[in-house]
Amino acid sequence: MQNIMMINNNKAIIQYDPKLGLYRGEFVGLNGGADFYGDSIDALEREGSQSLQTFMDVCQENGIE
């Protein structure tokens, strides 16, 4: 079973990483990779939003849609 979280209208798959003791999220449907980590739902939402914004900023800087 996969856990899915929506962040700024973008889907992310969430899994628990027992080695790190953190949840890991990875956005799907983007033209590149953007992942994030958090120890709670609030942290995942915050870190996911920041990761997505960074990804979008880099795409814009490089002329990638």
C-alpha positions as CSV (number, residue, x, y, z in Angstrom):
1,M,0.0,0.0,0.0
2,Q,1.3,3.4,-0.9
3,N,0.4,6.5,1.1
4,I,-0.3,9.6,-1.0
5,M,-0.1,13.2,0.1
6,M,-1.2,16.2,-1.9
7,I,1.0,19.3,-1.6
8,N,0.1,22.4,-3.6
9,N,-2.0,20.2,-6.0
10,N,0.9,17.8,-6.6
11,K,0.9,14.2,-5.6
12,A,3.6,12.7,-3.5
13,I,4.2,9.1,-2.4
14,I,5.0,8.8,1.3
15,Q,7.0,6.0,2.8
16,Y,8.6,5.4,6.2
17,D,12.4,5.0,6.2
18,P,13.2,2.9,9.4
19,K,17.0,3.5,9.0
20,L,16.5,7.3,9.3
21,G,13.4,7.2,11.5
22,L,11.8,9.6,9.1
23,Y,9.0,9.7,6.6
24,R,10.2,10.3,3.0
25,G,8.0,11.9,0.3
26,E,8.7,11.9,-3.4
27,F,6.6,13.9,-5.9
28,V,5.3,12.0,-8.9
29,G,4.3,13.4,-12.3
30,L,7.1,15.9,-12.4
31,N,9.7,16.1,-15.1
32,G,12.4,15.5,-12.6
33,G,13.0,14.3,-9.0
34,A,11.9,16.2,-5.9
35,D,11.9,14.5,-2.5
36,F,11.6,15.5,1.1
37,Y,11.8,14.2,4.6
38,G,9.9,14.8,7.9
39,D,9.2,13.3,11.3
40,S,5.5,14.2,11.3
41,I,2.7,15.1,8.9
42,D,3.2,18.8,9.6
43,A,6.9,18.5,8.8
44,L,6.2,16.5,5.6
45,E,3.8,19.2,4.4
46,R,6.3,22.0,5.2
47,E,9.3,20.3,3.8
48,G,7.3,19.1,0.7
49,S,6.2,22.6,0.0
50,Q,9.7,23.9,0.2
51,S,11.1,21.1,-1.9
52,L,8.5,21.6,-4.6
53,Q,9.1,25.4,-4.7
54,T,12.8,24.8,-5.0
55,F,12.2,22.4,-7.9
56,M,9.9,24.9,-9.6
57,D,12.4,27.7,-9.1
58,V,15.2,25.7,-10.7
59,C,13.0,24.7,-13.6
60,Q,12.1,28.3,-14.2
61,E,15.8,29.4,-14.0
62,N,16.7,26.8,-16.6
63,G,13.7,27.5,-18.9
64,I,12.1,24.1,-18.2
65,E,8.3,24.0,-18.1
